[in-house]
Structures are given as structure tokens and as C-alpha cells.
């Protein structure tokens, strides 16, 4: 597959022994992909669609549709949103590198700095929402722990005047 050759070219640009997924988004442009291929049919793009649209939609749907939900489930969904945001950013960088190596005009237009920046708000939204969910659970737990501590040690705390 031509995209496999692009990954090999990235490895050659960055030196031997460095896997294609650990390379920076920048690099020299080389013609290694057939003109009829584009990164929009790459496995990474399909993973990006799943991690950016489908998985978060399932998480949000589950959170909103449940009448009751355990703290553990909420914590799991919050951490999942943060992890999905990290995967999205990683896949965006990989696709940007592959697009630079592709001779496709569409790939060039998408990987330019303007349109490429438009893809980052979704991961930012997911990470922010996930962090907010996790921090709310931590704050709620700490407030309950403080109340329990105050109730257990009520006699040993001097009264304020």
C-alpha cells in the first residue's frame, strides 16, 4: 500500500529505528504515494472519525440517557473523554505528516495550517469536559470526606465564638 511507503519514508526522514508514529509532524516532502491515493482512506483517518465523533457521541448519549449512574461509571466516562482527546491529537499529527507526503491536492489543502487548526477544538472540548467530570467527582468526594471527618471529630474541635 502506498501509505505504507509513506510511513517508511517518514522513518527514513527521521532516521532508522524510529517508528512512524513517533515522528514529528514536520519533515521534508517526498513523492512516495501514488497520485490517486489520499489520507482520507487511511486507517488513521477512520480511527480519527471513530475517536472524534462516534465514541464521544456514545459516551455523551450514555451519560444523558441514564436516570441513575454510578460514580465509577461517570469516572470511567470522564477519563475516556480525556484519553480520546489525546488519541485525537495524536492521529491529527500522524495524518498531517501523511498528508504532507501525499501528492494529493486535497491532502495539501487540509494539512495547511488554517484548516488543520480547525480540527483541534473537538479534542479540546472532550478533554475539558472529561477533566470537568473527573474534578467534579473528586470535589464531591472530598467534601463528603470533610463532612464525615467533622462529624467524627466534632467533640475534639473547639467551638468558635
N, C-alpha and C positions, 0 to 999 in steps of 0.2 A: 504494500500500500504506500502511496506517495507521502502520506502524513508520517508514516514510519520513517521514511527517508528524511523528512524534515526534522524529526526528533534526533536522528543520527547526526544531522548537520548541526543542530544546536549543541550536541555533545562535542563535535569537532571544534566548534567556535569557542567553547569554554574549556576545552582540554579533555584529555582522556580520563575515564574513570568517574566523571561527574554525570549522574543520571539526568535525563532530560527534564524531569520535574523539579530539580533543584537549581536550575539555571535562572539567571535574571531575565527580566522581560526585554532588556535591550540586546543588541547584537547586530552584527553585520548582515546585510541582506544577501542571500544567495538564492539562485534559481534551482530548487530541488523538487518542486511539486509540479505535476502536470497542470496545465492551464485550466482544465475542466474541473479540477478538484478545489474545494473550498473547506475552510474550517467549520462551516456550519453543518457539515455532515460527519464531523469527527465525534468520537466517543466523549471527549471532554465537553463538547457543546451540549450533547444530550444530558450528561451529568449536571451541567450548569442549569439547564432547564428544570431538571428534577429537583436540584437543591435550591433553586431560586424561586420556583413557582409551585410545584406540586407538593413537596414535603412541607413547606411553611403553610400552605393552604390547608393541608390535612391537620397540622398542629393547631392552627387558629380555629378551624371548624370544630375540632375536638374540644378545645378549651371553651368555646362559646356555646356548644350544644349540650354540655353536661349540666345537669341540675346540681349534682354534688360531685366533688372531685377531691381526691386525697392530696395532701401536701407533697407526698413523694411523687405523684404524677405531675403536679404543677412544677416541681423542681426539675423533673426529667424533661418536660417540655421546654422550660426556660433554658436549661443547659443545651438542649438540642438546637434551639434557635441560635445560640451563640456559636455552636460548632458548625452549623450550616452556614453562618455568615463567614466563618474562617474558610470553609471549603469553597464558598463562592468567590472570595477574593483570590484564593489560590488558583482556581480554574480560570478566572478572568485573566490573571497574569500568564498562565500557560497558553490560553487562546490568543492573547495579544502577541506572544512570541511566535506562535504558529502562523498567525495572520501576517506578520512581517516577513516570514519566509515564503509565504504563498504569493504566486504571481497574480492572483485574482484581484481585480479592481474593487470588488465588493469588500473583500477582506481588508484591503488598504483603507477604504473609506471608514470602515467600522473601527479599525485599530488606531486611527488618528486620534490625537489627544482629545478633541472635542467630544465626539460620540462615545469614546471609551469611558470618559468620566461619567457619562450618564448612566452607566451600568452599576456604579458603586452605591447609590442611595439605598437600593434594596438590601444589600448585606448590612449596611449601616443601620437601617430600620430594624432588621432582625436581631442584630447584636444588641442594640439599645433596648428593644422590647425584652429580650431574654435576660439581660442584666437587670432590668427593672423588675421582672418577675422574681428572679433569684434574690435580689436585695430586699424586696417586699417580704419574702418568706423569712429571710434572716432577721429583719427588723421585727417582724411579728413574733418570731421565736424568742428573740432577746427580750422583748417587752414582757412576754409571758414568764420567762425565767426570772426577770426582775421582780414581777409581782409575786411569784412563788417564794423567792428569797425573802422579800419584805414580809410576807405572811408567816414564814417560818421563824424569822428573827425579829418579830415585832416587839417582843419583850426586851431584847437586848439593845434596841435602838432608842436613844433618849428622845423624848418628845420635844418638839420645837415650840418655842414660845412666841 
